Amino acid sequence: MVFVHAGCKSNQGNVETAKPGISAAQLSSDRRPPRNPLRNAYFGDLHLHSDYSMDAFTFGTRTTPADSYRYAMGEPVEYLGKQWKRNAALDFLAVTDHAEYLGVVRETTNPSGPFAKTEWYTMMASSDPKVSGEAFQKLIGSTLTNKPIPEFTNAQMLASAWQAYSAVPDKFYRPGTFTTFVGFEWTSMPQAQNLHRCVIFKDKGPAAPYTAFESVDPEDLWGLPRSAEEAGIGGDCRPPQWQCQQRTDV
C-alpha cells in the first residue's frame, strides 16, 4: 500500500527566514532542543580479560586489571613487550575475566607460590608454546567436561583472588568522567556450546563469582543476589544485566 500526499497551497506562515544580523546556522542552533545528558552516547567495553583469566594468562598475557583501567583512561600500557595507548579514552569499562579459576592460574608461575615445584609450575613457566599449550588444553578441557581441577578450586585462594580483583574498579572510578564496574564472565560450555555471559554489577558485586561449575544453565544466573543483604556484603548490588548499568551519580 502506497500513500501519496500532494499539496500545492503556499503557506507563508510556516516559512521561517533568517532575520537581519542572524545567520542561518545560528537560527538552526536556536531551534535545537536543550542538551539532554541521558541521551548522550557513551563508549566503553564490557568484555575484557586480564592475567586473571586462565586462557589469557596461559597465552602470555601479564596485564593486570589495573593496567586495563589505566589503558581505558588513555594511559600508555605495556602489552606483550610493547607500549600501547588508545587514541581516545573510554567512558566506561568492566574487566570481565573468566569466573572459573579466576586469579588462581596466574599463581602457577610464582616460584614462592602454592604451585612451586609442581607439574603446573613446570608447564606454565615453560617458554615452549607446546608445553604451555598442553596446560591450556587441560584447563579448557575441565570447563568443557565441567569437571573442575581440584588444585585450582581451593576456596581460600579463590576468595583471596576475588577480594583483590573486585576491589580494583573502585580505585579507578571517576564519577561523571570514567565509570568502572565489577564483573566476571560466566563460562558455560556444555558439549562445546559457547553459552558465555558477562555478568555486570552496579556496585560491589557478590561475595564470590558464580561459576559454570555450579551451573551451566544461563537462567540460573538470575538467581544471584538481588541485594546487598542477600549477598551478605555491604553496599548495594544488582542482578546481572546484559547491558551497562550506570552508577547512581553518573
N, C-alpha and C positions, 0 to 999 in steps of 0.2 A: 504494500500500500504506500502510495506516494502522496504527500500533501504539498500543494503548491500555493503559496500566498503571494499575490502581487498587489502592489499599491502604487498609485500614481499621484496621490494627493500630496502636495507640498505642505509641510508643517514647519513654518519658520520658527514657531515657539520652541521646537525641540533642537534647533541648531545652535550650537554654542561656538562663539567666535572669540578669538583672543582679544583681550582688552588692551588699549594703548599702554605700553610700558610693561606688559606681562607677556612673557614668551609662552609658546605652546607647551614647552617642556614643564614650565612652572605650573601652568594650568592643569596639566595632566597629573603632576605631583600633588597638587592641592586636592584633587578628586580621589586620591588613593585612600583606602581605609586606614585607620590608625594601626600602628605596628602591634601585632599580637604575638608575644613570646611563645605561646602554646602551639603556634603553627610554624615555628622555625624548624628548619631541617638540621638535624644533628648527625654527626658522623662518628662511628666507632666500630668496635669489634667485640663480639660476644663469644668467640670461639678461638682461643689462642692457647698454645701449650708452652710449657717451660720445662726445665730439667726435673720438675716434679712428676712428669708423665713417664710411664715406663718405656713407651716407644721412642719418644723424643730423646730421652737420656741414652737409651741403648744405641741410637744412631748418631750420638756425638753432641747433642745439644747440652750446653752448660749455662745457658742464660737462665737467670732466676726470675721468679715472679716480679721482684722489684725492678729488674732490668727491663721487663716487659712494660711496666707502667712508665718508667723513665723514657723509653723509646716512644711510647704512645704520646707522651707530653712534648715530644720534639727534641729530646736529648740524644746525643750520639751514644750508641751501644755497640760493644764488640760481639760479633756472632760468627762462630767458626773461623776465628782468626782475622776477621776484617771488621772495620768500623762502618756502621750503618746509621743513617739518620733520615727521618721522614722529611718530605718536602713541606708538609703541614701537620701540625699536631692534631690529634683526635679530640673529640668532645667527651667520649666515654670509653671505658674498657672493662671487660671481665676476663680474667685469666681463668680458663676452664680446663684444668688438667684432668686426666682420667682418674675417676674416683678409685678404681681398682689399683691397689698397691701405691696409692698416692704418696709421693715423697719418700717411700721406703727404698725403691730400687736405686735411687741416687746414692744411698749409703753403701752400695756394694763395692764402690771404688775407694772407700775410706779405709786407709791402712790401719787405722786405730778403731774402726767401727765394728759392729757386730758380725759383719761378713768377712772380716780379715781371716786369712788362712783357710778360706772355704773355696769350693769349686766356683761359686758365683763370683768371688773376687777375681779369681784367675781368668774367668771368661770375660767379665765386664772390663777388667783393666787391660785386656789384651789389645794390641794395636792391629791385630789381624782381623779384618772385617768379617772373615768367615767364622771366626770364633765368637765374635760379638753377635753375629747373625744367628748362630745356634742358640745363644742365650735368649735372643728375641723370640725365636720360634717356640722356645719353652714357655716364655711369658705369655705370648699371644695365644699359644695353644691352650693354656689354662683358662683363658677367658672364653675361647671357643667351646670348650667342653664344660665350662662352668665349674671347674674343679680348682679352687684356689691352692696356690703353693703355700704350705704351712709356714715356712720361714719368712714369707712376705706378708703374713696376716697377723703378725704379733700385735696385740692390742695396744701395748704401751708405745711401740714405735709409730703405729698409725695415728694414735691420739696426739703424740708429740708433733708429728709432721703436720697434721691438720691444724693444730693450735697455731703453729708458726705461719702456715700458709694462709689461713683465714684472717690473720691479723694484718697482712700486708696491704690490702686495698685501702683501709682507713688511713694509712700513712701517706698515701698519695692523693687522697680525696681533697679537692679544692672546690668548695661549694660555689656553684654558679659558673665555674670555669672548666673543671675537669671532674667527671663523675666516675667513680670506681665501684665495682660490685664484687661481692663474694659469690663464687660459683664453682661448679665442677662439671665434668662430663660423665654421665652415667653411660657405661659402655656395654650394653647388652648385645650379644652376638649369637643367639641360638641358631644352630645349624648354619653358621656363617652368614646369617642375616644381619645387616647393619641397622640396628634399632637405636643407635646412639641418640642421646638427648643432652643438650646443655641446660643445666638447671641453674637459674639465676635467682639470687635472693636480694631483697631490698636492703637489709641491714647486716647483722652479724651472721646470719645463716644458722644452720643446725649445729648441734654439739659434735656431729661427725657426718661425713659424707655418706650418702646412700649408694651402695654398690650393686652391680648386676649379680654379684654372688648372693645377695639377699633376695633378689627377684629379677627375672628377665622380662617381666611384663611392664610395659610403659605406663599402664594405668595405675600401677601401684605407686608411682611417683606422687600421685595426688593424695596419697595417704601420709605424706610427710607433714610435720608440724605446721599448723597454720598460725601459731602464735608463739611468743617467747615463752609463755607459761607451759605450753605443750612441749616445747623443745627443751625446757629445763635450763634456759640460759637467760641472761639479762638482755634488755633492749627489745628489739622488735624484728620479726622476720616474716616473710610471706611465703606462700606455697610456690612451687616452681612455676614459672611463666615461660611461654615460648617467645615472648618479646621483652624488650628492655623495660624494667620498672624504674621510674625515676625516683630519686630520693625526695624527701618532702621539701627540702629547701632549694631545689633546682627548678 
